[in-house]
Amino acid sequence: MPVPDFSTVPDRPAAPRRLAPLLAALALVSVLAAGVAWRAWRASPRRPAGPSPVRVSGTVSLDGRPLPDGDVAFDGNDGSPPVHAAVIDGRFTLAIVPGEKRVLVNRYQPSGEQDPYGQPVQVSTIPPRYNAATELKAVVTPTGPNEIELLLRSR
């Protein structure tokens, strides 16, 4: 089979030299478009649509005494995750979207036993009717005041 002779191919300018102005213009347009998009994104609000969270505060007592420590959670019926707040000396504060909420209260203490991994087992000191099977409900309003008093009974 004969070998082609490339010595007879006519000289012509290299493709990169002809495309250089076009590629430079394309790069400039891309940079400008990215800059405009970045500025638009920075100027837009990054808040999800819907009502804004409001401040909720309150007290938790068990058998007439302030709960020394624990956790309170407000769970909406809208599928969003519950919002938790620490209970310290019977008081809590959090921010949550208005609406009707289920309220769960928890307080755990070591039982003195260990799990199979050697970790201390925690037991709840709050009856299930206030957490796993809660009976507590609260209505959080957009205009407030949202002061919630949770009076729990151990029996």
Secondary structure, 3 states (H helix, E strand, C coil): CCCCCHHHCCCCCCHHHHHHHHHHHHHHHHHHHHHHHHHHHHHCCCCCCCCCCEEEEEEEEECCEECCEEEEEEEECCCCCCEEEEEECCEEEEEECCEEEEEEEECEEEEEEECCCCCEEEEECCCHHHCCCCCCEEEECCCCCCEEEEEECCC
